[in-house]
Amino acid sequence: MTKMKLIVTFDSAIRTLFVRIGIVLIAASLVLFTSCIVGLFEFSVFDFAGHSGIRTLAGLAVLGCVTSAIASMED
């Protein structure tokens, strides 16, 4: 059985930067979501352009996923 490894360092510095930015966006979204659940923030703080706060945080996580996925794509 082969093990999958998380690779966050690539030959190109730009690719590495964008993968790491994506991971940071995902982590930030998770931390903000957790702090809203715990009660440190309210979801209404993240209301943006008529969307609910939870949708904004979900969009941040999706942006992180897409950024990392595109940057880590093989040629």
C-alpha positions as CSV (number, residue, x, y, z in Angstrom):
1,M,0.0,0.0,0.0
2,T,1.4,3.4,-0.9
3,K,1.1,6.3,1.5
4,M,0.0,9.7,0.4
5,K,2.3,12.6,1.5
6,L,1.3,16.2,1.9
7,I,3.8,18.1,-0.2
8,V,3.8,21.9,0.4
9,T,7.2,22.6,-1.3
10,F,7.5,22.5,-5.0
11,D,10.2,23.4,-7.6
12,S,8.6,26.7,-8.2
13,A,8.5,29.3,-5.4
14,I,5.2,30.7,-6.7
15,R,3.5,27.2,-6.6
16,T,4.7,26.7,-3.1
17,L,3.5,30.1,-2.1
18,F,0.0,29.6,-3.5
19,V,-0.3,26.1,-1.9
20,R,0.7,27.6,1.5
21,I,-1.7,30.5,1.1
22,G,-4.5,28.1,0.3
23,I,-3.7,26.1,3.5
24,V,-3.6,29.3,5.6
25,L,-7.0,30.3,4.2
26,I,-8.5,26.9,5.1
27,A,-7.0,27.1,8.6
28,A,-8.2,30.7,9.1
29,S,-11.7,29.8,8.1
30,L,-11.7,26.8,10.5
31,V,-10.4,29.0,13.4
32,L,-13.0,31.7,12.7
33,F,-15.8,29.2,12.4
34,T,-14.8,27.5,15.7
35,S,-14.5,30.9,17.4
36,C,-18.1,31.7,16.3
37,I,-19.3,28.3,17.6
38,V,-17.6,28.9,20.9
39,G,-19.0,32.4,21.2
40,L,-16.0,34.6,20.7
41,F,-17.5,36.1,17.6
42,E,-21.0,36.2,16.0
43,F,-21.6,35.0,12.5
44,S,-23.1,38.4,11.8
45,V,-19.7,40.0,12.0
46,F,-18.8,38.2,8.8
47,D,-21.9,39.3,6.8
48,F,-20.8,40.5,3.4
49,A,-22.7,41.7,0.4
50,G,-26.0,40.3,1.7
51,H,-24.6,36.8,2.4
52,S,-24.7,35.3,5.9
53,G,-21.5,35.0,7.9
54,I,-21.4,31.3,7.7
55,R,-21.5,31.5,3.9
56,T,-18.7,34.0,3.9
57,L,-16.5,31.7,6.1
58,A,-17.4,28.7,3.8
59,G,-16.4,30.8,0.8
60,L,-13.1,31.5,2.4
61,A,-12.5,27.8,2.9
62,V,-13.5,27.0,-0.7
63,L,-11.1,29.7,-2.0
64,G,-8.3,28.1,0.0
65,C,-9.1,24.6,-1.4
66,V,-9.3,25.9,-5.0
67,T,-6.1,27.9,-4.6
68,S,-4.2,24.9,-3.2
69,A,-5.7,22.5,-5.7
70,I,-4.8,24.6,-8.8
71,A,-1.3,25.4,-7.5
72,S,-0.5,21.7,-6.7
73,M,-1.8,20.5,-10.1
74,E,0.8,18.6,-12.1
75,D,1.7,19.8,-15.6
